[in-house]
Amino acid sequence: MALMITEDCTACDACKPVCPNEAIEAGDPIYIIDPLRCTECVGAEDEPQCKLVCPADCIVQHPDFVETPEELQAKYEGLHG
């Protein structure tokens, strides 16, 4: 399941540099996670790095992108070949 950033985002920029898939970008006014690039850090880390560094605790599961760990791993491998 991909992650998404809620309206509580403070646009602090903590999440963007820690994303191994470059799935996070600055939006207007909050940051946005590209669900087609987000693997919840499966393949790179043990847990989502953006959630670890987010001081606003505004990163949640994206309800429209439900994926198994195996699907997330395959997506990661497709992104990093």
Stockholm file with secondary structure:
# STOCKHOLM 1.0

chainA/1-81         MALMITEDCTACDACKPVCPNEAIEAGDPIYIIDPLRCTECVGAEDEPQCKLVCPADCIVQHPDFVETPEELQAKYEGLHG
#=GR chainA/1-81 SS CCEEECTTCCCCSSSGGGCTTCCEECCSSSCEECTTTCCTTTTTCSSCHHHHHCTTCCEEECTTCCCCHHHHHHHHHHHHC
#=GC SS_cons        CCEEECTTCCCCSSSGGGCTTCCEECCSSSCEECTTTCCTTTTTCSSCHHHHHCTTCCEEECTTCCCCHHHHHHHHHHHHC
//
